[in-house]
Amino acid sequence: MFTHHAKPKANKENAVPAVKGNFGASTKSGMQKFMDALNGFGLGKEKAYFVENLAILLNSGLTVVDALKTIELELRVKPMKKIVRQIIEEVESGIALWRAMENQNFFSPYALSLIRIGEEAGSLSKNMEYLSAQQEKDRSLRSKVKMAMIYPSIVLTMTVVITLGLAWFVLPKLVGVLLSLNAKLPLVTRIIIAIANFFKDHGIVAVPLFVSALLIIVLICKYTRLRGPAQMFVFKIPGVGTMAKSATIAQFGVILGSLLKAGVPLVESIRSMANVTDTVAYRKFYDRLAAEIEVGQSFGKAFERLKETQKLIPISVQQLIITGERSGKVADMLMRIADIYEKKAEEAAQRLPVILEPILLLFIGGLVGTIAFAIIVPIYSIVGSVGR
């Protein structure tokens, strides 16, 4: 059924080792992923520039080496310039472009798959166009999500700063006034006094420790086995979960669809997609799906056999893929799915501030109201007793 994605014999022979050894990003430990992230920190725009310009230059008729040298001359960022120089040296020594790029531990398995198949099939410039287009879609979606998160992030940051400022500088001065009243203090007031005294005595140490603890928790949730549960928690947050799931389905469609269009075999395409997927639950699902397809199962049968399918892949998406499989146009159907869910993710990103705004306002209002209640009630009680 997928004969239109089949490769020549020479390609088929190296397809299996490529999956197992060359694109095994998912086998990296948390520390290796962390180090790769550090090495590539701040180079996202440079990587995008490299891919876009390589696609343009190859389509203009330049050889791979000449195109790489032209890009190197235009680069100003030293780390990226060093990466491109190393790629040039390896390509000039006879190493394939995809292998030279893989040796840098900088490019995604998805990009490496497209480039490898492009080199082997003689369609490198076309595959670079696919990669550049997908990269632009990813960047556009991430930009819209970031824009949608600016307002909630500012409000949360200001809330934390104001709360710490009150606890560290304002409340300790009010504590003396409240204690001098010699009145019976409500429980809320006593809690506020305890917090104020804590920040007064230990604030210089406690605040940096608190910030460090938050950073450590984020790193643990990103680079250890807790990553999966943390991601599923995010998927359950109203608004945020809808946006994250839509973006994941869109990524599924565009990556798998573009790999199949570029001529990558189906099983290798699914495994390459698994390696480039950040969400643990989806990565495991893609690995199991690849295993089912490899033993001859159709998409329909594989979806039935995998219990997590219903939770991760919407039924409408399953039906579209099965229909595309039966008609022999699964790649086109996947690209259509990508377009649909990119729009859904963008709409969810636009709605996100509207959903989060009342929640944040309720939180801030509750915080301010609690502090006001804790301070005003004892004063009001004393004033009332003096009046009587």
PEKA-V358718 format. One record per run of one state. SS is the DSSP state (hx for helix, st for strand, lp for the rest). FROM is the first residue (numbers start at 1). TO is the last residue. Records with the same first field share a line. If there is no record, write none. Layout:
SS: FROM-TO + FROM-TO
This chain:
lp: 1-2 + 6-8 + 23-24 + 28-29 + 40-43 + 60-63 + 75-77 + 93-96 + 103-108 + 122-123 + 181-186 + 224-225 + 236-239 + 262-265 + 277-279 + 295-298 + 306-308 + 313-314 + 328-329 + 388-388
hx: 3-5 + 9-22 + 25-27 + 30-39 + 44-59 + 64-74 + 78-92 + 97-102 + 109-121 + 124-180 + 187-223 + 226-235 + 240-261 + 266-276 + 280-294 + 299-305 + 309-312 + 315-327 + 330-387
